[in-house]
Amino acid sequence: MTALRRFGAFWYDFIIGDDWRVAAGVVIAFGLAAMVAAVGGPGWVVVPLAVAVLLTASVWRASGPS
């Protein structure tokens, strides 16, 4: 395996990890925060709220019916 391929595999595993939904949610939250800041709003508020929602959803999915 080439060094570049291993490097890419590391970052894929590090960013995507076990739950691609959380990674996608973080990307969406950053984009939304940038849009809010671009129109003059408090963009920093978006990320903590997104983290709370994403964490709650992730724990809820993981605990699921047993």
PDBQT receptor file of N, H, CA, C and O in Angstrom, charges set to zero:
ATOM      1  N   MET A   1       0.846  -1.167   0.000  1.00  0.00    +0.000 N 
ATOM      2  CA  MET A   1       0.000   0.000   0.000  1.00  0.00    +0.000 C 
ATOM      3  C   MET A   1       0.901   1.244   0.000  1.00  0.00    +0.000 C 
ATOM      4  O   MET A   1       1.832   1.335   0.800  1.00  0.00    +0.000 OA
ATOM      5  N   THR A   2       0.634   2.165  -0.865  1.00  0.00    +0.000 N 
ATOM      6  H   THR A   2      -0.122   2.090  -1.515  1.00  0.00    +0.000 HD
ATOM      7  CA  THR A   2       1.472   3.350  -0.953  1.00  0.00    +0.000 C 
ATOM      8  C   THR A   2       1.237   4.270   0.238  1.00  0.00    +0.000 C 
ATOM      9  O   THR A   2       0.214   4.192   0.917  1.00  0.00    +0.000 OA
ATOM     10  N   ALA A   3       2.196   5.126   0.466  1.00  0.00    +0.000 N 
ATOM     11  H   ALA A   3       3.028   5.189  -0.086  1.00  0.00    +0.000 HD
ATOM     12  CA  ALA A   3       2.089   6.062   1.592  1.00  0.00    +0.000 C 
ATOM     13  C   ALA A   3       0.901   7.003   1.408  1.00  0.00    +0.000 C 
ATOM     14  O   ALA A   3       0.210   7.329   2.373  1.00  0.00    +0.000 OA
ATOM     15  N   LEU A   4       0.665   7.436   0.179  1.00  0.00    +0.000 N 
ATOM     16  H   LEU A   4       1.226   7.171  -0.605  1.00  0.00    +0.000 HD
ATOM     17  CA  LEU A   4      -0.458   8.332  -0.078  1.00  0.00    +0.000 C 
ATOM     18  C   LEU A   4      -1.790   7.639   0.190  1.00  0.00    +0.000 C 
ATOM     19  O   LEU A   4      -2.714   8.242   0.735  1.00  0.00    +0.000 OA
ATOM     20  N   ARG A   5      -1.879   6.388  -0.191  1.00  0.00    +0.000 N 
ATOM     21  H   ARG A   5      -1.128   5.898  -0.634  1.00  0.00    +0.000 HD
ATOM     22  CA  ARG A   5      -3.113   5.641   0.035  1.00  0.00    +0.000 C 
ATOM     23  C   ARG A   5      -3.349   5.417   1.530  1.00  0.00    +0.000 C 
ATOM     24  O   ARG A   5      -4.480   5.531   2.003  1.00  0.00    +0.000 OA
ATOM     25  N   ARG A   6      -2.298   5.101   2.266  1.00  0.00    +0.000 N 
ATOM     26  H   ARG A   6      -1.379   5.009   1.882  1.00  0.00    +0.000 HD
ATOM     27  CA  ARG A   6      -2.417   4.936   3.719  1.00  0.00    +0.000 C 
ATOM     28  C   ARG A   6      -2.816   6.247   4.386  1.00  0.00    +0.000 C 
ATOM     29  O   ARG A   6      -3.626   6.266   5.313  1.00  0.00    +0.000 OA
ATOM     30  N   PHE A   7      -2.228   7.355   3.894  1.00  0.00    +0.000 N 
ATOM     31  H   PHE A   7      -1.570   7.339   3.140  1.00  0.00    +0.000 HD
ATOM     32  CA  PHE A   7      -2.557   8.668   4.424  1.00  0.00    +0.000 C 
ATOM     33  C   PHE A   7      -4.042   8.971   4.209  1.00  0.00    +0.000 C 
ATOM     34  O   PHE A   7      -4.725   9.437   5.121  1.00  0.00    +0.000 OA
ATOM     35  N   GLY A   8      -4.531   8.707   3.009  1.00  0.00    +0.000 N 
ATOM     36  H   GLY A   8      -3.977   8.328   2.268  1.00  0.00    +0.000 HD
ATOM     37  CA  GLY A   8      -5.950   8.918   2.712  1.00  0.00    +0.000 C 
ATOM     38  C   GLY A   8      -6.845   8.014   3.536  1.00  0.00    +0.000 C 
ATOM     39  O   GLY A   8      -7.894   8.448   4.010  1.00  0.00    +0.000 OA
ATOM     40  N   ALA A   9      -6.447   6.762   3.714  1.00  0.00    +0.000 N 
ATOM     41  H   ALA A   9      -5.595   6.409   3.328  1.00  0.00    +0.000 HD
ATOM     42  CA  ALA A   9      -7.240   5.825   4.511  1.00  0.00    +0.000 C 
ATOM     43  C   ALA A   9      -7.302   6.265   5.971  1.00  0.00    +0.000 C 
ATOM     44  O   ALA A   9      -8.338   6.124   6.621  1.00  0.00    +0.000 OA
ATOM     45  N   PHE A  10      -6.192   6.798   6.485  1.00  0.00    +0.000 N 
ATOM     46  H   PHE A  10      -5.350   6.912   5.957  1.00  0.00    +0.000 HD
ATOM     47  CA  PHE A  10      -6.194   7.303   7.859  1.00  0.00    +0.000 C 
ATOM     48  C   PHE A  10      -7.190   8.438   8.014  1.00  0.00    +0.000 C 
ATOM     49  O   PHE A  10      -8.003   8.424   8.938  1.00  0.00    +0.000 OA
ATOM     50  N   TRP A  11      -7.139   9.425   7.118  1.00  0.00    +0.000 N 
ATOM     51  H   TRP A  11      -6.479   9.436   6.367  1.00  0.00    +0.000 HD
ATOM     52  CA  TRP A  11      -8.025  10.568   7.246  1.00  0.00    +0.000 C 
ATOM     53  C   TRP A  11      -9.483  10.180   7.029  1.00  0.00    +0.000 C 
ATOM     54  O   TRP A  11     -10.371  10.725   7.684  1.00  0.00    +0.000 OA
ATOM     55  N   TYR A  12      -9.733   9.255   6.130  1.00  0.00    +0.000 N 
ATOM     56  H   TYR A  12      -9.011   8.812   5.598  1.00  0.00    +0.000 HD
ATOM     57  CA  TYR A  12     -11.109   8.780   5.942  1.00  0.00    +0.000 C 
ATOM     58  C   TYR A  12     -11.619   8.142   7.226  1.00  0.00    +0.000 C 
ATOM     59  O   TYR A  12     -12.724   8.447   7.673  1.00  0.00    +0.000 OA
ATOM     60  N   ASP A  13     -10.832   7.269   7.814  1.00  0.00    +0.000 N 
ATOM     61  H   ASP A  13      -9.934   7.021   7.450  1.00  0.00    +0.000 HD
ATOM     62  CA  ASP A  13     -11.240   6.600   9.049  1.00  0.00    +0.000 C 
ATOM     63  C   ASP A  13     -11.350   7.589  10.202  1.00  0.00    +0.000 C 
ATOM     64  O   ASP A  13     -12.240   7.459  11.042  1.00  0.00    +0.000 OA
ATOM     65  N   PHE A  14     -10.458   8.576  10.253  1.00  0.00    +0.000 N 
ATOM     66  H   PHE A  14      -9.735   8.681   9.570  1.00  0.00    +0.000 HD
ATOM     67  CA  PHE A  14     -10.475   9.560  11.330  1.00  0.00    +0.000 C 
ATOM     68  C   PHE A  14     -11.686  10.477  11.236  1.00  0.00    +0.000 C 
ATOM     69  O   PHE A  14     -12.321  10.771  12.249  1.00  0.00    +0.000 OA
ATOM     70  N   ILE A  15     -12.009  10.929  10.033  1.00  0.00    +0.000 N 
ATOM     71  H   ILE A  15     -11.493  10.689   9.211  1.00  0.00    +0.000 HD
ATOM     72  CA  ILE A  15     -13.111  11.878   9.868  1.00  0.00    +0.000 C 
ATOM     73  C   ILE A  15     -14.456  11.173   9.819  1.00  0.00    +0.000 C 
ATOM     74  O   ILE A  15     -15.382  11.567  10.528  1.00  0.00    +0.000 OA
ATOM     75  N   ILE A  16     -14.580  10.158   9.013  1.00  0.00    +0.000 N 
ATOM     76  H   ILE A  16     -13.827   9.837   8.437  1.00  0.00    +0.000 HD
ATOM     77  CA  ILE A  16     -15.851   9.458   8.872  1.00  0.00    +0.000 C 
ATOM     78  C   ILE A  16     -16.075   8.533  10.062  1.00  0.00    +0.000 C 
ATOM     79  O   ILE A  16     -17.167   8.497  10.629  1.00  0.00    +0.000 OA
ATOM     80  N   GLY A  17     -15.044   7.788  10.437  1.00  0.00    +0.000 N 
ATOM     81  H   GLY A  17     -14.157   7.817   9.976  1.00  0.00    +0.000 HD
ATOM     82  CA  GLY A  17     -15.140   6.928  11.618  1.00  0.00    +0.000 C 
ATOM     83  C   GLY A  17     -16.256   5.908  11.507  1.00  0.00    +0.000 C 
ATOM     84  O   GLY A  17     -16.454   5.289  10.462  1.00  0.00    +0.000 OA
ATOM     85  N   ASP A  18     -16.972   5.746  12.591  1.00  0.00    +0.000 N 
ATOM     86  H   ASP A  18     -16.811   6.249  13.440  1.00  0.00    +0.000 HD
ATOM     87  CA  ASP A  18     -18.039   4.760  12.635  1.00  0.00    +0.000 C 
ATOM     88  C   ASP A  18     -19.365   5.286  12.090  1.00  0.00    +0.000 C 
ATOM     89  O   ASP A  18     -20.201   4.499  11.647  1.00  0.00    +0.000 OA
ATOM     90  N   ASP A  19     -19.565   6.580  12.113  1.00  0.00    +0.000 N 
ATOM     91  H   ASP A  19     -18.886   7.219  12.472  1.00  0.00    +0.000 HD
ATOM     92  CA  ASP A  19     -20.878   7.125  11.752  1.00  0.00    +0.000 C 
ATOM     93  C   ASP A  19     -20.725   8.256  10.738  1.00  0.00    +0.000 C 
ATOM     94  O   ASP A  19     -20.315   9.361  11.093  1.00  0.00    +0.000 OA
ATOM     95  N   TRP A  20     -21.047   7.984   9.507  1.00  0.00    +0.000 N 
ATOM     96  H   TRP A  20     -21.380   7.086   9.219  1.00  0.00    +0.000 HD
ATOM     97  CA  TRP A  20     -20.935   8.982   8.457  1.00  0.00    +0.000 C 
ATOM     98  C   TRP A  20     -21.942  10.101   8.647  1.00  0.00    +0.000 C 
ATOM     99  O   TRP A  20     -21.736  11.211   8.156  1.00  0.00    +0.000 OA
ATOM    100  N   ARG A  21     -23.038   9.818   9.362  1.00  0.00    +0.000 N 
ATOM    101  H   ARG A  21     -23.205   8.917   9.761  1.00  0.00    +0.000 HD
ATOM    102  CA  ARG A  21     -24.068  10.841   9.569  1.00  0.00    +0.000 C 
ATOM    103  C   ARG A  21     -23.537  11.998  10.413  1.00  0.00    +0.000 C 
ATOM    104  O   ARG A  21     -23.849  13.160  10.153  1.00  0.00    +0.000 OA
ATOM    105  N   VAL A  22     -22.740  11.673  11.414  1.00  0.00    +0.000 N 
ATOM    106  H   VAL A  22     -22.486  10.729  11.625  1.00  0.00    +0.000 HD
ATOM    107  CA  VAL A  22     -22.160  12.716  12.265  1.00  0.00    +0.000 C 
ATOM    108  C   VAL A  22     -21.179  13.556  11.450  1.00  0.00    +0.000 C 
ATOM    109  O   VAL A  22     -21.177  14.782  11.563  1.00  0.00    +0.000 OA
ATOM    110  N   ALA A  23     -20.358  12.922  10.642  1.00  0.00    +0.000 N 
ATOM    111  H   ALA A  23     -20.360  11.926  10.550  1.00  0.00    +0.000 HD
ATOM    112  CA  ALA A  23     -19.408  13.665   9.802  1.00  0.00    +0.000 C 
ATOM    113  C   ALA A  23     -20.150  14.584   8.834  1.00  0.00    +0.000 C 
ATOM    114  O   ALA A  23     -19.758  15.736   8.648  1.00  0.00    +0.000 OA
ATOM    115  N   ALA A  24     -21.207  14.087   8.224  1.00  0.00    +0.000 N 
ATOM    116  H   ALA A  24     -21.525  13.152   8.375  1.00  0.00    +0.000 HD
ATOM    117  CA  ALA A  24     -21.992  14.913   7.307  1.00  0.00    +0.000 C 
ATOM    118  C   ALA A  24     -22.670  16.057   8.055  1.00  0.00    +0.000 C 
ATOM    119  O   ALA A  24     -22.750  17.173   7.541  1.00  0.00    +0.000 OA
ATOM    120  N   GLY A  25     -23.155  15.790   9.258  1.00  0.00    +0.000 N 
ATOM    121  H   GLY A  25     -23.091  14.884   9.676  1.00  0.00    +0.000 HD
ATOM    122  CA  GLY A  25     -23.786  16.831  10.063  1.00  0.00    +0.000 C 
ATOM    123  C   GLY A  25     -22.818  17.938  10.441  1.00  0.00    +0.000 C 
ATOM    124  O   GLY A  25     -23.187  19.113  10.452  1.00  0.00    +0.000 OA
ATOM    125  N   VAL A  26     -21.586  17.573  10.748  1.00  0.00    +0.000 N 
ATOM    126  H   VAL A  26     -21.286  16.619  10.738  1.00  0.00    +0.000 HD
ATOM    127  CA  VAL A  26     -20.575  18.583  11.079  1.00  0.00    +0.000 C 
ATOM    128  C   VAL A  26     -20.266  19.446   9.869  1.00  0.00    +0.000 C 
ATOM    129  O   VAL A  26     -20.147  20.665   9.992  1.00  0.00    +0.000 OA
ATOM    130  N   VAL A  27     -20.134  18.834   8.708  1.00  0.00    +0.000 N 
ATOM    131  H   VAL A  27     -20.231  17.844   8.607  1.00  0.00    +0.000 HD
ATOM    132  CA  VAL A  27     -19.872  19.602   7.480  1.00  0.00    +0.000 C 
ATOM    133  C   VAL A  27     -21.033  20.544   7.204  1.00  0.00    +0.000 C 
ATOM    134  O   VAL A  27     -20.819  21.704   6.852  1.00  0.00    +0.000 OA
ATOM    135  N   ILE A  28     -22.251  20.062   7.357  1.00  0.00    +0.000 N 
ATOM    136  H   ILE A  28     -22.426  19.120   7.642  1.00  0.00    +0.000 HD
ATOM    137  CA  ILE A  28     -23.434  20.910   7.139  1.00  0.00    +0.000 C 
ATOM    138  C   ILE A  28     -23.473  22.041   8.163  1.00  0.00    +0.000 C 
ATOM    139  O   ILE A  28     -23.800  23.177   7.820  1.00  0.00    +0.000 OA
ATOM    140  N   ALA A  29     -23.140  21.736   9.421  1.00  0.00    +0.000 N 
ATOM    141  H   ALA A  29     -22.874  20.813   9.700  1.00  0.00    +0.000 HD
ATOM    142  CA  ALA A  29     -23.144  22.764  10.466  1.00  0.00    +0.000 C 
ATOM    143  C   ALA A  29     -22.121  23.850  10.172  1.00  0.00    +0.000 C 
ATOM    144  O   ALA A  29     -22.407  25.033  10.356  1.00  0.00    +0.000 OA
ATOM    145  N   PHE A  30     -20.922  23.463   9.713  1.00  0.00    +0.000 N 
ATOM    146  H   PHE A  30     -20.689  22.502   9.563  1.00  0.00    +0.000 HD
ATOM    147  CA  PHE A  30     -19.912  24.463   9.366  1.00  0.00    +0.000 C 
ATOM    148  C   PHE A  30     -20.388  25.338   8.207  1.00  0.00    +0.000 C 
ATOM    149  O   PHE A  30     -20.202  26.555   8.220  1.00  0.00    +0.000 OA
ATOM    150  N   GLY A  31     -21.000  24.710   7.212  1.00  0.00    +0.000 N 
ATOM    151  H   GLY A  31     -21.151  23.721   7.201  1.00  0.00    +0.000 HD
ATOM    152  CA  GLY A  31     -21.523  25.482   6.083  1.00  0.00    +0.000 C 
ATOM    153  C   GLY A  31     -22.627  26.436   6.507  1.00  0.00    +0.000 C 
ATOM    154  O   GLY A  31     -22.672  27.584   6.064  1.00  0.00    +0.000 OA
ATOM    155  N   LEU A  32     -23.516  25.957   7.367  1.00  0.00    +0.000 N 
ATOM    156  H   LEU A  32     -23.479  25.025   7.727  1.00  0.00    +0.000 HD
ATOM    157  CA  LEU A  32     -24.606  26.801   7.863  1.00  0.00    +0.000 C 
ATOM    158  C   LEU A  32     -24.064  27.941   8.715  1.00  0.00    +0.000 C 
ATOM    159  O   LEU A  32     -24.546  29.070   8.623  1.00  0.00    +0.000 OA
ATOM    160  N   ALA A  33     -23.062  27.650   9.545  1.00  0.00    +0.000 N 
ATOM    161  H   ALA A  33     -22.670  26.733   9.619  1.00  0.00    +0.000 HD
ATOM    162  CA  ALA A  33     -22.443  28.697  10.364  1.00  0.00    +0.000 C 
ATOM    163  C   ALA A  33     -21.792  29.755   9.478  1.00  0.00    +0.000 C 
ATOM    164  O   ALA A  33     -21.873  30.947   9.774  1.00  0.00    +0.000 OA
ATOM    165  N   ALA A  34     -21.153  29.331   8.403  1.00  0.00    +0.000 N 
ATOM    166  H   ALA A  34     -21.086  28.363   8.162  1.00  0.00    +0.000 HD
ATOM    167  CA  ALA A  34     -20.536  30.283   7.480  1.00  0.00    +0.000 C 
ATOM    168  C   ALA A  34     -21.592  31.151   6.806  1.00  0.00    +0.000 C 
ATOM    169  O   ALA A  34     -21.390  32.352   6.624  1.00  0.00    +0.000 OA
ATOM    170  N   MET A  35     -22.711  30.549   6.438  1.00  0.00    +0.000 N 
ATOM    171  H   MET A  35     -22.875  29.574   6.585  1.00  0.00    +0.000 HD
ATOM    172  CA  MET A  35     -23.783  31.320   5.805  1.00  0.00    +0.000 C 
ATOM    173  C   MET A  35     -24.391  32.323   6.783  1.00  0.00    +0.000 C 
ATOM    174  O   MET A  35     -24.658  33.468   6.418  1.00  0.00    +0.000 OA
ATOM    175  N   VAL A  36     -24.609  31.892   8.021  1.00  0.00    +0.000 N 
ATOM    176  H   VAL A  36     -24.392  30.962   8.317  1.00  0.00    +0.000 HD
ATOM    177  CA  VAL A  36     -25.168  32.800   9.030  1.00  0.00    +0.000 C 
ATOM    178  C   VAL A  36     -24.201  33.958   9.286  1.00  0.00    +0.000 C 
ATOM    179  O   VAL A  36     -24.626  35.109   9.387  1.00  0.00    +0.000 OA
ATOM    180  N   ALA A  37     -22.917  33.660   9.390  1.00  0.00    +0.000 N 
ATOM    181  H   ALA A  37     -22.573  32.725   9.308  1.00  0.00    +0.000 HD
ATOM    182  CA  ALA A  37     -21.924  34.711   9.619  1.00  0.00    +0.000 C 
ATOM    183  C   ALA A  37     -21.821  35.647   8.414  1.00  0.00    +0.000 C 
ATOM    184  O   ALA A  37     -21.563  36.840   8.577  1.00  0.00    +0.000 OA
ATOM    185  N   ALA A  38     -22.017  35.122   7.224  1.00  0.00    +0.000 N 
ATOM    186  H   ALA A  38     -22.227  34.153   7.091  1.00  0.00    +0.000 HD
ATOM    187  CA  ALA A  38     -21.912  35.946   6.017  1.00  0.00    +0.000 C 
ATOM    188  C   ALA A  38     -23.002  37.002   5.943  1.00  0.00    +0.000 C 
ATOM    189  O   ALA A  38     -22.799  38.071   5.368  1.00  0.00    +0.000 OA
ATOM    190  N   VAL A  39     -24.161  36.702   6.527  1.00  0.00    +0.000 N 
ATOM    191  H   VAL A  39     -24.326  35.834   6.994  1.00  0.00    +0.000 HD
ATOM    192  CA  VAL A  39     -25.249  37.684   6.506  1.00  0.00    +0.000 C 
ATOM    193  C   VAL A  39     -25.256  38.552   7.758  1.00  0.00    +0.000 C 
ATOM    194  O   VAL A  39     -26.175  39.343   7.970  1.00  0.00    +0.000 OA
ATOM    195  N   GLY A  40     -24.209  38.395   8.598  1.00  0.00    +0.000 N 
ATOM    196  H   GLY A  40     -23.463  37.752   8.425  1.00  0.00    +0.000 HD
ATOM    197  CA  GLY A  40     -24.076  39.270   9.753  1.00  0.00    +0.000 C 
ATOM    198  C   GLY A  40     -24.605  38.704  11.048  1.00  0.00    +0.000 C 
ATOM    199  O   GLY A  40     -24.636  39.407  12.058  1.00  0.00    +0.000 OA
ATOM    200  N   GLY A  41     -25.024  37.449  11.049  1.00  0.00    +0.000 N 
ATOM    201  H   GLY A  41     -24.999  36.878  10.229  1.00  0.00    +0.000 HD
ATOM    202  CA  GLY A  41     -25.548  36.840  12.266  1.00  0.00    +0.000 C 
ATOM    203  C   GLY A  41     -24.456  36.174  13.082  1.00  0.00    +0.000 C 
ATOM    204  O   GLY A  41     -23.305  36.086  12.654  1.00  0.00    +0.000 OA
ATOM    205  N   PRO A  42     -24.833  35.707  14.266  1.00  0.00    +0.000 N 
ATOM    206  CA  PRO A  42     -23.842  35.024  15.131  1.00  0.00    +0.000 C 
ATOM    207  C   PRO A  42     -23.637  33.579  14.674  1.00  0.00    +0.000 C 
ATOM    208  O   PRO A  42     -24.320  32.674  15.152  1.00  0.00    +0.000 OA
ATOM    209  N   GLY A  43     -22.726  33.370  13.777  1.00  0.00    +0.000 N 
ATOM    210  H   GLY A  43     -22.172  34.105  13.389  1.00  0.00    +0.000 HD
ATOM    211  CA  GLY A  43     -22.491  32.041  13.215  1.00  0.00    +0.000 C 
ATOM    212  C   GLY A  43     -21.961  31.040  14.218  1.00  0.00    +0.000 C 
ATOM    213  O   GLY A  43     -22.161  29.837  14.050  1.00  0.00    +0.000 OA
ATOM    214  N   TRP A  44     -21.284  31.512  15.266  1.00  0.00    +0.000 N 
ATOM    215  H   TRP A  44     -21.121  32.489  15.402  1.00  0.00    +0.000 HD
ATOM    216  CA  TRP A  44     -20.698  30.609  16.255  1.00  0.00    +0.000 C 
ATOM    217  C   TRP A  44     -21.767  29.815  17.007  1.00  0.00    +0.000 C 
ATOM    218  O   TRP A  44     -21.467  28.751  17.550  1.00  0.00    +0.000 OA
ATOM    219  N   VAL A  45     -22.991  30.304  17.050  1.00  0.00    +0.000 N 
ATOM    220  H   VAL A  45     -23.234  31.168  16.609  1.00  0.00    +0.000 HD
ATOM    221  CA  VAL A  45     -24.058  29.624  17.784  1.00  0.00    +0.000 C 
ATOM    222  C   VAL A  45     -24.454  28.312  17.112  1.00  0.00    +0.000 C 
ATOM    223  O   VAL A  45     -24.890  27.374  17.780  1.00  0.00    +0.000 OA
ATOM    224  N   VAL A  46     -24.303  28.250  15.810  1.00  0.00    +0.000 N 
ATOM    225  H   VAL A  46     -23.949  29.012  15.267  1.00  0.00    +0.000 HD
ATOM    226  CA  VAL A  46     -24.770  27.096  15.040  1.00  0.00    +0.000 C 
ATOM    227  C   VAL A  46     -24.011  25.826  15.420  1.00  0.00    +0.000 C 
ATOM    228  O   VAL A  46     -24.625  24.770  15.572  1.00  0.00    +0.000 OA
ATOM    229  N   VAL A  47     -22.698  25.908  15.575  1.00  0.00    +0.000 N 
ATOM    230  H   VAL A  47     -22.199  26.766  15.452  1.00  0.00    +0.000 HD
ATOM    231  CA  VAL A  47     -21.889  24.712  15.804  1.00  0.00    +0.000 C 
ATOM    232  C   VAL A  47     -22.192  24.043  17.150  1.00  0.00    +0.000 C 
ATOM    233  O   VAL A  47     -22.377  22.826  17.172  1.00  0.00    +0.000 OA
ATOM    234  N   PRO A  48     -22.254  24.769  18.272  1.00  0.00    +0.000 N 
ATOM    235  CA  PRO A  48     -22.614  24.093  19.527  1.00  0.00    +0.000 C 
ATOM    236  C   PRO A  48     -24.005  23.460  19.495  1.00  0.00    +0.000 C 
ATOM    237  O   PRO A  48     -24.215  22.377  20.043  1.00  0.00    +0.000 OA
ATOM    238  N   LEU A  49     -24.946  24.138  18.855  1.00  0.00    +0.000 N 
ATOM    239  H   LEU A  49     -24.775  25.017  18.410  1.00  0.00    +0.000 HD
ATOM    240  CA  LEU A  49     -26.285  23.554  18.734  1.00  0.00    +0.000 C 
ATOM    241  C   LEU A  49     -26.263  22.286  17.885  1.00  0.00    +0.000 C 
ATOM    242  O   LEU A  49     -26.925  21.300  18.208  1.00  0.00    +0.000 OA
ATOM    243  N   ALA A  50     -25.503  22.321  16.811  1.00  0.00    +0.000 N 
ATOM    244  H   ALA A  50     -24.965  23.122  16.549  1.00  0.00    +0.000 HD
ATOM    245  CA  ALA A  50     -25.391  21.144  15.947  1.00  0.00    +0.000 C 
ATOM    246  C   ALA A  50     -24.725  19.995  16.686  1.00  0.00    +0.000 C 
ATOM    247  O   ALA A  50     -25.136  18.845  16.536  1.00  0.00    +0.000 OA
ATOM    248  N   VAL A  51     -23.704  20.289  17.480  1.00  0.00    +0.000 N 
ATOM    249  H   VAL A  51     -23.370  21.224  17.602  1.00  0.00    +0.000 HD
ATOM    250  CA  VAL A  51     -23.037  19.238  18.248  1.00  0.00    +0.000 C 
ATOM    251  C   VAL A  51     -24.012  18.597  19.224  1.00  0.00    +0.000 C 
ATOM    252  O   VAL A  51     -24.034  17.374  19.366  1.00  0.00    +0.000 OA
ATOM    253  N   ALA A  52     -24.820  19.411  19.899  1.00  0.00    +0.000 N 
ATOM    254  H   ALA A  52     -24.802  20.404  19.784  1.00  0.00    +0.000 HD
ATOM    255  CA  ALA A  52     -25.807  18.866  20.836  1.00  0.00    +0.000 C 
ATOM    256  C   ALA A  52     -26.816  17.971  20.122  1.00  0.00    +0.000 C 
ATOM    257  O   ALA A  52     -27.150  16.893  20.612  1.00  0.00    +0.000 OA
ATOM    258  N   VAL A  53     -27.295  18.413  18.976  1.00  0.00    +0.000 N 
ATOM    259  H   VAL A  53     -27.024  19.290  18.578  1.00  0.00    +0.000 HD
ATOM    260  CA  VAL A  53     -28.272  17.628  18.216  1.00  0.00    +0.000 C 
ATOM    261  C   VAL A  53     -27.635  16.351  17.676  1.00  0.00    +0.000 C 
ATOM    262  O   VAL A  53     -28.224  15.275  17.775  1.00  0.00    +0.000 OA
ATOM    263  N   LEU A  54     -26.439  16.465  17.106  1.00  0.00    +0.000 N 
ATOM    264  H   LEU A  54     -25.961  17.339  17.025  1.00  0.00    +0.000 HD
ATOM    265  CA  LEU A  54     -25.774  15.294  16.528  1.00  0.00    +0.000 C 
ATOM    266  C   LEU A  54     -25.411  14.276  17.599  1.00  0.00    +0.000 C 
ATOM    267  O   LEU A  54     -25.554  13.073  17.382  1.00  0.00    +0.000 OA
ATOM    268  N   LEU A  55     -24.941  14.743  18.755  1.00  0.00    +0.000 N 
ATOM    269  H   LEU A  55     -24.825  15.721  18.932  1.00  0.00    +0.000 HD
ATOM    270  CA  LEU A  55     -24.602  13.825  19.838  1.00  0.00    +0.000 C 
ATOM    271  C   LEU A  55     -25.838  13.107  20.354  1.00  0.00    +0.000 C 
ATOM    272  O   LEU A  55     -25.809  11.897  20.578  1.00  0.00    +0.000 OA
ATOM    273  N   THR A  56     -26.917  13.846  20.542  1.00  0.00    +0.000 N 
ATOM    274  H   THR A  56     -26.940  14.829  20.359  1.00  0.00    +0.000 HD
ATOM    275  CA  THR A  56     -28.164  13.231  21.003  1.00  0.00    +0.000 C 
ATOM    276  C   THR A  56     -28.663  12.197  20.006  1.00  0.00    +0.000 C 
ATOM    277  O   THR A  56     -29.057  11.100  20.403  1.00  0.00    +0.000 OA
ATOM    278  N   ALA A  57     -28.653  12.523  18.727  1.00  0.00    +0.000 N 
ATOM    279  H   ALA A  57     -28.332  13.414  18.405  1.00  0.00    +0.000 HD
ATOM    280  CA  ALA A  57     -29.116  11.594  17.701  1.00  0.00    +0.000 C 
ATOM    281  C   ALA A  57     -28.223  10.360  17.625  1.00  0.00    +0.000 C 
ATOM    282  O   ALA A  57     -28.711   9.244  17.450  1.00  0.00    +0.000 OA
ATOM    283  N   SER A  58     -26.922  10.563  17.757  1.00  0.00    +0.000 N 
ATOM    284  H   SER A  58     -26.526  11.470  17.899  1.00  0.00    +0.000 HD
ATOM    285  CA  SER A  58     -25.987   9.436  17.688  1.00  0.00    +0.000 C 
ATOM    286  C   SER A  58     -26.183   8.482  18.858  1.00  0.00    +0.000 C 
ATOM    287  O   SER A  58     -26.202   7.265  18.674  1.00  0.00    +0.000 OA
ATOM    288  N   VAL A  59     -26.329   9.029  20.053  1.00  0.00    +0.000 N 
ATOM    289  H   VAL A  59     -26.313  10.017  20.202  1.00  0.00    +0.000 HD
ATOM    290  CA  VAL A  59     -26.549   8.169  21.240  1.00  0.00    +0.000 C 
ATOM    291  C   VAL A  59     -27.896   7.472  21.133  1.00  0.00    +0.000 C 
ATOM    292  O   VAL A  59     -28.020   6.303  21.496  1.00  0.00    +0.000 OA
ATOM    293  N   TRP A  60     -28.898   8.174  20.642  1.00  0.00    +0.000 N 
ATOM    294  H   TRP A  60     -28.798   9.124  20.347  1.00  0.00    +0.000 HD
ATOM    295  CA  TRP A  60     -30.230   7.577  20.493  1.00  0.00    +0.000 C 
ATOM    296  C   TRP A  60     -30.191   6.410  19.501  1.00  0.00    +0.000 C 
ATOM    297  O   TRP A  60     -30.780   5.358  19.747  1.00  0.00    +0.000 OA
ATOM    298  N   ARG A  61     -29.490   6.607  18.375  1.00  0.00    +0.000 N 
ATOM    299  H   ARG A  61     -29.011   7.462  18.175  1.00  0.00    +0.000 HD
ATOM    300  CA  ARG A  61     -29.369   5.513  17.394  1.00  0.00    +0.000 C 
ATOM    301  C   ARG A  61     -28.592   4.333  17.959  1.00  0.00    +0.000 C 
ATOM    302  O   ARG A  61     -28.939   3.177  17.714  1.00  0.00    +0.000 OA
ATOM    303  N   ALA A  62     -27.538   4.630  18.716  1.00  0.00    +0.000 N 
ATOM    304  H   ALA A  62     -27.256   5.569  18.914  1.00  0.00    +0.000 HD
ATOM    305  CA  ALA A  62     -26.684   3.559  19.265  1.00  0.00    +0.000 C 
ATOM    306  C   ALA A  62     -27.409   2.773  20.348  1.00  0.00    +0.000 C 
ATOM    307  O   ALA A  62     -27.207   1.565  20.474  1.00  0.00    +0.000 OA
ATOM    308  N   SER A  63     -28.249   3.439  21.129  1.00  0.00    +0.000 N 
ATOM    309  H   SER A  63     -28.413   4.420  21.026  1.00  0.00    +0.000 HD
ATOM    310  CA  SER A  63     -28.923   2.741  22.219  1.00  0.00    +0.000 C 
ATOM    311  C   SER A  63     -30.118   1.947  21.710  1.00  0.00    +0.000 C 
ATOM    312  O   SER A  63     -30.477   0.935  22.313  1.00  0.00    +0.000 OA
ATOM    313  N   GLY A  64     -30.732   2.370  20.636  1.00  0.00    +0.000 N 
ATOM    314  H   GLY A  64     -30.439   3.192  20.147  1.00  0.00    +0.000 HD
ATOM    315  CA  GLY A  64     -31.824   1.659  19.951  1.00  0.00    +0.000 C 
ATOM    316  C   GLY A  64     -32.504   0.558  20.736  1.00  0.00    +0.000 C 
ATOM    317  O   GLY A  64     -32.153   0.316  21.891  1.00  0.00    +0.000 OA
ATOM    318  N   PRO A  65     -33.451  -0.100  20.144  1.00  0.00    +0.000 N 
ATOM    319  CA  PRO A  65     -34.142  -1.197  20.830  1.00  0.00    +0.000 C 
ATOM    320  C   PRO A  65     -33.216  -2.388  21.039  1.00  0.00    +0.000 C 
ATOM    321  O   PRO A  65     -32.546  -2.838  20.109  1.00  0.00    +0.000 OA
ATOM    322  N   SER A  66     -33.186  -2.886  22.248  1.00  0.00    +0.000 N 
ATOM    323  H   SER A  66     -33.730  -2.521  23.004  1.00  0.00    +0.000 HD
ATOM    324  CA  SER A  66     -32.302  -4.030  22.513  1.00  0.00    +0.000 C 
ATOM    325  C   SER A  66     -33.075  -5.263  22.918  1.00  0.00    +0.000 C 
ATOM    326  O   SER A  66     -32.479  -6.309  23.175  1.00  0.00    +0.000 OA
TER     327      SER A  66
